[in-house]
């Protein structure tokens, strides 16, 4: 499934995602669906105003992802998932298509907005990636907000972890919710009916979250991308997925495209998914749509990858697609109204 609005001439545009996976209408309340749609639309509208005012693509994607990190509906920043030892380890990256400058952090636990830490690494460190406590310390040196590790947690997320343990599910991707939900309900209908298991499963779609990302083209013709995540529920401490890995979960090059990915991180790394899209456009001469479809439906499939991506090229064409049941997503052109989607249909 993809959304592929075309533009006759380059026009500033922003696209965002909040995770891809088994997202079905029969697993989500009308109230929660409205909350997701509203959250996406508000962030898109803010980005459109910034683009119309002449903001750079990199500024717009960083701010869009920062706002997504502040929203508990998504698995990034506040509301991040728990590791197996009941902690939070967050990853983020940002890349500027003007000169391919980039920054990333992995395994941070105390900086409030990992995407801002990634931006600081890009701008001030002389490096591309910092990890763990050293990345937190660097962020604080740059004046970024410090929080207690418990700030990221929510009761729903902790219940999700403990439920995954009860069912011996191992590491659980937010992107695979429906099957786990059905298993949980079959195992304990009585508990769900009692209200103790609000949401009905470790990744019930009524409490579903997802990795976040943004791509943009600005008025000067430059592209940028940013991606942020809390990772996987019950993941092994120290596990790092594709989100902070340039070329896997995030990539931007003015000569090609800007890409942000979401899904089974190990597969996106093995496929070098984000860079593959760029290479197919920049070197292979494929259209944005053709390149994205090849990566999402062919290359990822070859390594058992589930998920999706958003991408924008220098012409202002946008692609938002996935090989799963759905993806929280939206796009907006400067001066226009946001368009958001969740399910397979447009």
JOMOMO-V345037 format. One record per residue. RES is the residue in one letter. SS is DSSP state (H for helix, E for strand, C for the rest). NEAR is the number of other C-alpha atoms within 12 Angstrom. Layout:
res->RES ss->SS near->NEAR
res->RES ss->SS near->NEAR
This chain:
res->X ss->C near->29
res->X ss->E near->34
res->X ss->E near->36
res->X ss->C near->28
res->X ss->C near->28
res->X ss->C near->23
res->X ss->C near->19
res->X ss->C near->10
res->X ss->C near->15
res->X ss->C near->24
res->X ss->C near->34
res->X ss->C near->42
res->X ss->E near->56
res->X ss->E near->66
res->X ss->E near->61
res->X ss->E near->63
res->X ss->E near->58
res->X ss->E near->54
res->X ss->E near->56
res->X ss->E near->50
res->X ss->E near->43
res->X ss->C near->40
res->X ss->C near->41
res->X ss->C near->30
res->X ss->H near->21
res->X ss->H near->17
res->X ss->H near->28
res->X ss->C near->27
res->X ss->C near->19
res->X ss->H near->15
res->X ss->H near->14
res->X ss->H near->23
res->X ss->H near->28
res->X ss->H near->20
res->X ss->H near->24
res->X ss->H near->38
res->X ss->H near->29
res->X ss->H near->24
res->X ss->H near->32
res->X ss->H near->42
res->X ss->H near->33
res->X ss->H near->26
res->X ss->H near->41
res->X ss->H near->42
res->X ss->H near->31
res->X ss->H near->32
res->X ss->H near->46
res->X ss->H near->40
res->X ss->H near->27
res->X ss->H near->32
res->X ss->H near->37
res->X ss->H near->26
res->X ss->C near->19
res->X ss->C near->23
res->X ss->C near->30
res->X ss->C near->33
res->X ss->H near->47
res->X ss->H near->51
res->X ss->H near->33
res->X ss->H near->47
res->X ss->H near->52
res->X ss->H near->45
res->X ss->H near->39
res->X ss->H near->48
res->X ss->H near->49
res->X ss->H near->38
res->X ss->H near->36
res->X ss->H near->46
res->X ss->H near->43
res->X ss->C near->28
res->X ss->C near->31
res->X ss->C near->33
res->X ss->C near->38
res->X ss->C near->45
res->X ss->C near->50
res->X ss->C near->49
res->X ss->C near->49
res->X ss->C near->42
res->X ss->C near->39
res->X ss->C near->51
res->X ss->C near->52
res->X ss->C near->47
res->X ss->E near->35
res->X ss->C near->29
res->X ss->C near->18
res->X ss->C near->29
res->X ss->C near->34
res->X ss->C near->46
res->X ss->C near->49
res->X ss->E near->56
res->X ss->E near->56
res->X ss->E near->60
res->X ss->E near->57
res->X ss->E near->57
res->X ss->E near->54
res->X ss->E near->41
res->X ss->C near->37
res->X ss->C near->27
res->X ss->C near->17
res->X ss->C near->28
res->X ss->E near->32
res->X ss->E near->42
res->X ss->E near->45
res->X ss->E near->50
res->X ss->E near->51
res->X ss->E near->42
res->X ss->E near->41
res->X ss->E near->49
res->X ss->C near->44
res->X ss->C near->36
res->X ss->E near->46
res->X ss->C near->38
res->X ss->C near->45
res->X ss->H near->58
res->X ss->H near->54
res->X ss->H near->45
res->X ss->H near->53
res->X ss->H near->52
res->X ss->H near->46
res->X ss->H near->38
res->X ss->H near->38
res->X ss->H near->33
res->X ss->H near->24
res->X ss->H near->22
res->X ss->H near->25
res->X ss->C near->16
res->X ss->C near->20
res->X ss->C near->29
res->X ss->E near->36
res->X ss->E near->34
res->X ss->E near->34
res->X ss->H near->28
res->X ss->H near->20
res->X ss->H near->22
res->X ss->H near->38
res->X ss->H near->40
res->X ss->H near->25
res->X ss->H near->35
res->X ss->H near->38
res->X ss->H near->24
res->X ss->H near->18
res->X ss->C near->22
res->X ss->C near->17
res->X ss->C near->24
res->X ss->C near->22
res->X ss->E near->25
res->X ss->C near->21
res->X ss->C near->17
res->X ss->H near->25
res->X ss->H near->25
res->X ss->H near->24
res->X ss->H near->39
res->X ss->C near->35
res->X ss->C near->28
res->X ss->H near->24
res->X ss->H near->34
res->X ss->H near->44
res->X ss->H near->32
res->X ss->H near->28
res->X ss->H near->47
res->X ss->H near->38
res->X ss->H near->30
res->X ss->H near->38
res->X ss->H near->36
res->X ss->H near->26
res->X ss->H near->19
res->X ss->C near->24
res->X ss->C near->18
res->X ss->C near->28
res->X ss->C near->22
res->X ss->C near->31
res->X ss->E near->40
res->X ss->C near->45
res->X ss->H near->53
res->X ss->H near->46
res->X ss->H near->40
res->X ss->H near->40
res->X ss->H near->34
res->X ss->H near->27
res->X ss->H near->36
res->X ss->H near->40
res->X ss->H near->25
res->X ss->H near->24
res->X ss->H near->32
res->X ss->H near->25
res->X ss->H near->17
res->X ss->H near->21
res->X ss->C near->23
res->X ss->H near->20
res->X ss->H near->15
res->X ss->H near->18
res->X ss->H near->22
res->X ss->H near->14
res->X ss->H near->12
res->X ss->C near->13
res->X ss->C near->17
res->X ss->C near->30
res->X ss->C near->29
res->X ss->C near->35
res->X ss->C near->38
res->X ss->C near->45
res->X ss->C near->50
res->X ss->C near->48
res->X ss->C near->43
res->X ss->H near->43
res->X ss->H near->34
res->X ss->H near->39
res->X ss->C near->47
res->X ss->C near->50
res->X ss->C near->56
res->X ss->C near->57
res->X ss->E near->60
res->X ss->E near->62
res->X ss->E near->62
res->X ss->E near->61
res->X ss->E near->63
res->X ss->E near->52
res->X ss->C near->43
res->X ss->C near->29
res->X ss->C near->26
res->X ss->C near->33
res->X ss->C near->42
res->X ss->E near->53
res->X ss->E near->55
res->X ss->E near->64
res->X ss->E near->64
res->X ss->E near->68
res->X ss->E near->61
res->X ss->E near->60
res->X ss->C near->56
res->X ss->C near->51
res->X ss->C near->50
res->X ss->E near->48
res->X ss->C near->39
res->X ss->E near->32
res->X ss->C near->22
res->X ss->C near->26
res->X ss->C near->25
res->X ss->C near->29
res->X ss->C near->34
res->X ss->C near->41
res->X ss->C near->44
res->X ss->C near->58
res->X ss->C near->52
res->X ss->C near->42
res->X ss->E near->42
res->X ss->C near->38
res->X ss->C near->38
res->X ss->C near->53
res->X ss->E near->53
res->X ss->E near->54
res->X ss->E near->51
res->X ss->C near->41
res->X ss->C near->35
res->X ss->C near->27
res->X ss->C near->39
res->X ss->E near->51
res->X ss->E near->64
res->X ss->E near->59
res->X ss->E near->64
res->X ss->E near->66
res->X ss->E near->62
res->X ss->E near->51
res->X ss->C near->44
res->X ss->H near->46
res->X ss->H near->29
res->X ss->H near->30
res->X ss->H near->41
res->X ss->H near->31
res->X ss->H near->26
res->X ss->H near->32
res->X ss->C near->34
res->X ss->H near->51
res->X ss->H near->51
res->X ss->H near->39
res->X ss->H near->43
res->X ss->H near->48
res->X ss->H near->43
res->X ss->H near->31
res->X ss->H near->27
res->X ss->H near->33
res->X ss->H near->23
res->X ss->C near->16
res->X ss->C near->16
res->X ss->C near->17
res->X ss->C near->22
res->X ss->C near->29
res->X ss->H near->40
res->X ss->H near->33
res->X ss->H near->26
res->X ss->H near->37
res->X ss->H near->45
res->X ss->H near->33
res->X ss->H near->31
res->X ss->H near->43
res->X ss->H near->43
res->X ss->H near->28
res->X ss->H near->22
res->X ss->H near->29
res->X ss->H near->37
res->X ss->H near->24
res->X ss->H near->17
res->X ss->C near->22
res->X ss->C near->22
res->X ss->C near->36
res->X ss->C near->39
res->X ss->E near->48
res->X ss->E near->54
res->X ss->E near->66
res->X ss->E near->59
res->X ss->E near->63
res->X ss->E near->58
res->X ss->E near->50
res->X ss->C near->40
res->X ss->C near->32
res->X ss->C near->38
res->X ss->C near->37
res->X ss->E near->45
res->X ss->E near->44
res->X ss->E near->51
res->X ss->E near->51
res->X ss->E near->45
res->X ss->C near->36
res->X ss->C near->36
res->X ss->C near->33
res->X ss->E near->39
res->X ss->E near->50
res->X ss->E near->58
res->X ss->E near->53
res->X ss->E near->50
res->X ss->E near->46
res->X ss->E near->46
res->X ss->E near->36
res->X ss->C near->32
res->X ss->C near->20
res->X ss->C near->21
res->X ss->C near->22
res->X ss->C near->29
res->X ss->E near->31
res->X ss->E near->35
res->X ss->E near->37
res->X ss->E near->41
res->X ss->E near->33
res->X ss->C near->26
res->X ss->C near->19
res->X ss->C near->19
